Amino acid sequence: MNLQFVTDTIAALATPPGVGALGIIRLSGPDALAIADLVFRGRKKLADAKGYTVHFGEIISGNEGGISGNPDSVRVVDEVLATIFRAPRSFTGEDAVEFSAHGSPFVLGQILELLLQKGARLAEAGEFSQRAFLNGKMDLAQTEAVADLIHAETAAQQKAALHQMRGGFSEELNTLREELIKLTALLELELDFSEEDVEFADRAALYRLIDALLRKGESLTESFRLGNVIKNGVRVAIIGPPNAGKSTLLNALLREERAIVSDIAGTTRDVIEETLMIDGVLFRLIDTAGIREHTADQIEQMGIARSRENAGKADIILVLCSAGEDAGAIDWLDEFSGKTIAVVSKADVLGKSGLHEGRLYLSAKTGEGLEALQKALVEKATGGRLQEGTIVTNVRHQQALLKMLENLRVVKEGLQSGLSGDLLTIDIRQALYWLGTITGKVEIDRDILGAIFSQFCIGK
């Protein structure tokens, strides 16, 4: 994204393309109100209106537009509501207008075209959010959370994005940043009085501070495992011998007949993938071909190969066998033991359900044990902690935190070995840099900003 046009006025459709009851067109920039008045006809000029007010009127084409236009030479495009936002109290920090029009793609296209003819420029992807960042309305982490909130598909995703957008994550980072700045200031003060051999920074206190910063940073980075689960969902491969009840289990979890079920071994030849929401966490269930040692059917052999491939890619593996059988016969599953849940299906014939001796007994036919399996999936995916507060969901943030921790560990080693303050401050400053790349409190490379905001939708 080119940053040289941050002083012009931009316009874009802010609602999804397609037919709807309403559509919203956003206009933001120094000339937003003036341009809006060229196409809007109402009781008063929008340029004279107060912020946070809504005005009914018409979008007109022809003449010069605006309320002074000659009624005989203009054409009404639509009746709209115009909402006024005054700088700096707007999303972008600029003067802004939102036109709420009828949701015809043709009508919305005409309104947008009129705004572009009157001097606005079509916004690039994420440009409204980028302006909010550049104008100090949000930091970089908060603007990225806007995109996460827009794309949220689950309650957990919404909760994590809303917490970050409201500044919860940024507040924790700012606390870390202030402590690092204080540490740097004390060490650099010593340098100013180096000839007097004065230590303003007590080494024991510095050591405790570094330890506290390391613990906080490690806690944030460790939360990424849960954050990744929340943001991207959990891949669950259902693996087991033929006729173990894998497709029946998939259908029972989904509560619909999604996979073909029969008594014929090898019925499932290819991978079937469906999604399921459990306690706000998105699970991607993968029904795979039954695995057996010997089969002459080449198609079935290919299905078995794909089962093994999906087991490797999965976050969780449900190793399924029917009552009286042993799924442990699938030797290669041993390499995935850390992410498996052992499940015994058709357990109604045994009169068992729930967890017994490390195995979950269930019956897809009667539904017994299904709730226990769902709880086990959530426990395995989240580590039993769908925690309140900050959860790191962004790979960029996690990588920056890891690099910050590297620098802090070097500082800790330097303290232990008695390094001078000037050498310690080099790595502290580098740690500050990596923190700053998350919130934007450093000079961010323009290409990085472009890459971040290009992932946003147009109009946001």
ABEGO torsion letter per residue (X at the ends): XBAAAAABBBBBBABBBEBBABBBBBBBEAAAAAAAAAABBBABBAAABBBGBBBBBBBBBEEAEEAABBAAABBBABBBBBBBBBOABBAAGBBBBBBBBBABAAAAAAAAAAAAAAGBBBBBBGAAAAAAAAAGABBAAAAAAAAAAAABABAAAAAAAAAAAAGAAAAAAAAAAAAAAAAAAAAAAAAAAAAAGBBABBAAAAAAAAAAAAAAAAAAAAAAAAAAAAAAEBBBBBBEBBGAGAAAAAAAAAGBBABBBBABBGABABBBBBBBBBGGBBBBBBBBBBBBABBABAAAAAAAAAAAAAAAABABBBBBBBBGBBAAABAAAAAAAAABBBBBBGAAAAGBBEBBGGBBBBBAAAGBGAAAAAAAAAAAAAGGBBBBEBBBABAAAAAAAAAAAAAAAAAAAAAAAGBBAAAAAAAAAAAAAAAAAAAGABBBBAAAAAAAAAABBBGX
